[in-house]
Amino acid sequence: MTQMITPQPGIMDIALYQGGASHVAGHENALKLSSNENPFGPSPAAIKAYEREGRMLHRYPSADHGALRAAIAGVYNLDADRIICGTGSDEIIAFLCQAYAGPGTEVIHTEHGFAMYRISALAAGATPVEVAEHERVTDVDTILAACTDKTRLVFLANPNNPTGTMIGLGDIARLAEALPPQALLVLDGAYAEYVEGYDGGAALVDSRQNVVMTRTFSKIYGLGGLRIGWGYGPSHVIDVLGRVRGPFNLSSSALAAAEAAVRDVAYVDHCRAENARMRTWLADALAEIGVPSDVSLANFILARFTSQSEAEACDLHLQSQGLIVRRVGGYNLPSCLRITVGDESGCRRVVHAIRQFKEA
Ligand SMILES: *Cc1c(COP(=O)(O)O)cnc(C)c1O
């Protein structure tokens, strides 16, 4: 009687997450620019720490992540007691939905917001609510207009993925201030380290009781393969999330690599500067050949084509040249391609191939 065995409501509405492709037929060493990975990889210190930890695999990892939380707190000047670590920020997002949302509640995300918000809301039995952006930029007033007495979580990536755009801290503070009292604002700072002088909203977390920040080691830290993220919030939220977190959610190797990575501030500074330099170069070069993009604050650009068919044809041409970028039709941006900022030679290959395509 398998038809009697059914999942909870909402589960079958989840569309399987499509990761960035990493292979293209006929190319042994295709260049992957589809998942916003750091083209330089992690800090050498992180790789060393990972290898060192590999000799202790019979030991359980730390259950409280104390050393990693202390390192993060030191580098970012935060309160270590209000940091929680997860297997990627994806897990922090899932904890938030599990703990605060559920059947009969609503979870707001923006039109071109990160896919995991909807997936995690549905997995918790909650109703995802999509709100419009304005010209691919988050609109605080539209979010506020969508809030109801059922709203529990509002997810906002800043800078946003896949648009690369961001809004200022003044707007975010205004949003936090005007939310209904039962709602929590989640500031996803996956790309915060790429923005010179931006704290990801940490100071806003410190000054309020209804704001949480999520961060990741998957982007500028180059550790996507190890699955490490963290959250920073008011004590009452961190206490709640700590109750749903499994005690050994992070492996010892991941903890060691992340701790070394966060301490290597010079390496992060280098990656930020190099990303900014090549991002400007890439965006300018593409604009010159008729492929505009919004000003991106992240490690990718959202290239706009004249139509869905042109974007798809360009993607096929890029694939034929061994270049893998991301189609974003699933984010309701069918005439765009999201292109991760690679190293200099990678960016040059992309521009060369798109110029070929445009001139053909
Ligand atoms: C890449 C990304 C993340 C990171 O997810 P992890 O689970 O930490 O790898 C989170 N949010 C957004 C918006 C992203 O683009």
The ligand as an SDF file (V2000), in Angstrom:
LIG
                    3D

 15 15  0  0  0  0  0  0  0  0999 V2000
   26.3620   30.4230   -2.7260 C   0  0  0  0  0  0  0  0  0  0  0  0
   25.3170   30.9940   -1.8620 C   0  0  0  0  0  0  0  0  0  0  0  0
   25.1680   30.5640   -0.5580 C   0  0  0  0  0  0  0  0  0  0  0  0
   26.1550   29.5920    0.0240 C   0  0  0  0  0  0  0  0  0  0  0  0
   25.6290   28.3950    0.3240 O   0  0  0  0  0  0  0  0  0  0  0  0
   26.5380   27.3680    1.1230 P   0  0  0  0  0  0  0  0  0  0  0  0
   25.5420   26.3900    1.6010 O   0  0  0  0  0  0  0  0  0  0  0  0
   27.1800   28.1130    2.2430 O   0  0  0  0  0  0  0  0  0  0  0  0
   27.5290   26.8090    0.1620 O   0  0  0  0  0  0  0  0  0  0  0  0
   24.1920   31.1200    0.2360 C   0  0  0  0  0  0  0  0  0  0  0  0
   23.3940   32.0930   -0.2470 N   0  0  0  0  0  0  0  0  0  0  0  0
   23.5300   32.5600   -1.5020 C   0  0  0  0  0  0  0  0  0  0  0  0
   22.6740   33.6640   -1.9630 C   0  0  0  0  0  0  0  0  0  0  0  0
   24.4820   32.0090   -2.3450 C   0  0  0  0  0  0  0  0  0  0  0  0
   24.6070   32.4470   -3.5910 O   0  0  0  0  0  0  0  0  0  0  0  0
  1  2  1  0
  2  3  1  0
  2 14  2  0
  3  4  1  0
  3 10  2  0
  4  5  1  0
  5  6  1  0
  6  7  2  0
  6  8  1  0
  6  9  1  0
 10 11  1  0
 11 12  2  0
 12 13  1  0
 12 14  1  0
 14 15  1  0
M  END
$$$$
